Amino acid sequence: MNVQLAGNGQDSTSFNALTTLRDRDLPATLGRVPGISYAVAGGTAASHDTIQTVHDNAPRVFAVVAVLAFVVLLAGFRSIVIPAVSIV
């Protein structure tokens, strides 16, 4: 089934319509039918999911980069003060 979403496909209006479709409309209709599964696909859904994945993983990426920078600075300067001050 194809459903047209409001907006241009990449704006907040489209993402809000996608969230409404996923969280309210589909569970209230198809979610009540036993044994059925459903998913939302398309350009808007893919874009929204990619943005959400980046936002969810960004803190881990920054933490790994900070730890690796600390280790490299610790090995290079052989002092714990310089890497600690640099990371902070």
Secondary structure, 3 states (H helix, E strand, C coil): CCCCCCCCCCCHHHHHHHHHHHHHHHHHHHHHCCCCCCCCCCHHHHHHHHHHHHHHHHHHHHHHHHHHHHHHHHHHHCCCHHHHHHHC
